[in-house]
Amino acid sequence: MALQNYLGKGYHGKMTYMENHFEKRLNPALLHPGTKSVISLLYNYFTDLKQADKTAPVLSKYAYGKDYHIVLKEKINCLLSFIKKHAEHADGRIFVDSAPVLERAWAQRAGLGWIGKNGNLINKQFGSFFFIGEIFVNIKLDPDGIEMPDYCGNCTRCIDVCPTKAIVAPGIVDARKCISYLTIELKDEIPLVFGGKIENRVFGCDICQDVCPFNKKSKNHKESEFELKKEIIQLTKIQWHQMDEIQFKKLFRNSAVKRTKFEGLKRNLEFLNDSH
């Protein structure tokens, strides 16, 4: 299996949670007893909005607004309530990047896209700037889509442009080299070998998505909760580097950026400073 090979080569770095609950990743009924169907959902977060200071440390688009875990769970819970109301004895469980669920694989099987060379799920019509969520339900549903073909073709833009060469094969990202992993998941010091290669990214990275031809079709989201705070968009490079913990907690109170904590953000900022 692909995941076993991935883990076996250590591409997951220190994300040891990926090694846990392997059986649950393969069998939805172990996560939610009685599961007979998986409903896979996508939610757009693309925006062409940019931070005001072009020299300021760069935030990944997905972290611009309110934490997507909170926003999506509220949205999907409304759908689950609708299902329970209209389907007798229906029950389900919601997942948003919060359990051992092979989200991209389920979305691919649902016909929502294919796994691109950068490892992201790509939709021919909408690109890849979206979050994935699921509902595991105890009712049998007929599939409403067929698997989408791989439209990447001979394109290698994402592989060619990755500054740390993290995409080691089509569809396979060595997390240990990925800027998103280095600035979010990694809790140790960022290895010096990546000095000058982080491309001024302070939390996450969109480089491989920004160059994807299918994201030329991306349209701005219409979710007010994902709007970038005025106070954040106007932060200058100097203000980023002078940020203290009180400011951090105020600016990123309901943000995914909280994941790295203030200490992690300061580590990233110091690394950017030392790399120039």
Buried (B, 14 or more C-beta within 10 A) or exposed (E): EEBEEBBEEEBBBBBEEBEEBBEBBEEBEEBBEBBEBBBBBBBBBBBEEEBEBEEBBBBBBBBBBBBBBBBBBEBBEEBBEEBBEEBEEBBBBBBBBEBBBBBBBBBBBBBBBBBBBBBBBBBEEBBBBBBBBBBBBBBEEEEEEEEBEBBBEEBEBBBEBBBBEBBBEBBBBBBBBBBBBBBBBBEEEBEEEBEEBBBEBBBBBBBBBBBBBBBEEBEEBEBEBBBBBEEBBEBEBEEBBEBEEEBBEEBBEEBBBBBBBBEBBBBBBEBBEEBE
